[in-house]
Amino acid sequence: MKYIFHFIIIVLLSSCGGKTEAVVNHTSPNGKVNITVTGKRSNTIEAFRTEIVVKAYELSEGKLIFEIYADDLNGENVKFAWTDDKHCTISIEQRDGATRNFALLATESSVQLAEIRQ
């Protein structure tokens, strides 16, 4: 019983201090591609249910959904690196320091988004 009480206290304390929702918006250098990274979770111990939504040119929205363990999703741990007007690498640093990378190819005729596995 004592251990259960301690566990409940730890869970309650850890869920009080962190974010349960986060949003990062980004626009490509040419202004034609909008990227929104959102994360939601019920408490700070869980992973964020994360969505990367891409709206490019006049195309329908593209979306990638995954889970990521991070303390927050913000401009410090979510980075956008454009190599040209079509190619972007989206990097998200996790709580353990590991980084997950996603490749985006956005042209006037198609949008492709996928995780880069190392």
N, C-alpha and C positions, 0 to 999 in steps of 0.2 A: 504494500500500500504506500509506503514511504517513497519508493521509486516512481510509482505512478504519479504521485503528487509533484515530485521534482520535475518529471517530464512535462507535466501540464504547465507548470510555472515557466519552464524554459520555452515552450511553444508560445505561450502568451507573451512573454517578454520579447521574443524574436519577431513576432508578428506586429509589434507596435512600432518599431523603428524604421522599417523599410517601405519601399514603394510596392504597390500591387498593380499599378498601371503606369505605362510609359509610352511616349510617342516621340519619334525623331522624324522630321521632314527634311527632304533634300531635293534640290532642283539641279539638273545638269547645267554645265557651263553655257550651252547653247539655248537653254530655257525650254527645250522640247520634251524633256523627260522629268516626271515628278515621281519621287520614291518616298514612301511612307513606311517606317518600321514601327509597329505597335506591339506591345506586350501586355498581357493580363495574367494575373494569378490570384488565387484566393488568400494566400499568405506568403510571407517572405522566405519561407523554407522551400517552397515549391519552385519548379521551373516556370519561366514565363512561357505561356502559349503565344508564340511570336508569329506575326505575319509581316512579310515584305510585300507591299502592294506597289505595282509599277503602272503608271499611266503615261504612255508614250505616244506622241503625235496624235492622230485621230483614232488610234486603235482602242479596242476594249481593254479593260484593266487586266493585268496579269498578277497572279498572287502565288506566293509560296508560304506554306504554313509548317511550323516546326516548333520544338521545345528547346529552350536554351536556359542554362543555369547561369544567371548573372545577378549582381546586386541591383543593377539599374540598367536601363537602356537610355543613353544620352550621348551628347556630342563627344564625350571623352572615350567611350568604349565602342561606339558605332562609327566607323569611318567609311568614306566614299572616295575611291581613287579612280579618276577618269584617265584613260590612256589616250582617248580621242572622243569625238562626239557620240560614238556608238558603244564603246566598251567601258564598263565600270566594274571594279571589284569592291564589294561591300564586305567589310570585316567587322565581326562582333567579338569582343574580348569577353570571355566567360569569367566567372568568379574564381576559378582555379588558375587563371592566367593564360589558358589555352585560347587560341583564336580560331573561330570558324569563318571561312571565306565563301562568298557567293559571287559567281560570275554573271554579269548582266550584259546582254547584247540587245540593244534597242535601235531598230531602224524604222523607217517610215512604213515598212511592210510587215515587220514581225518583232516580237519581244520574246527573248529566251532568258530564263533565270534558273540557275541550278547551283547546288552546293559543290564546291571544289573539294574533293577528298584527297588528303595527303597520305 
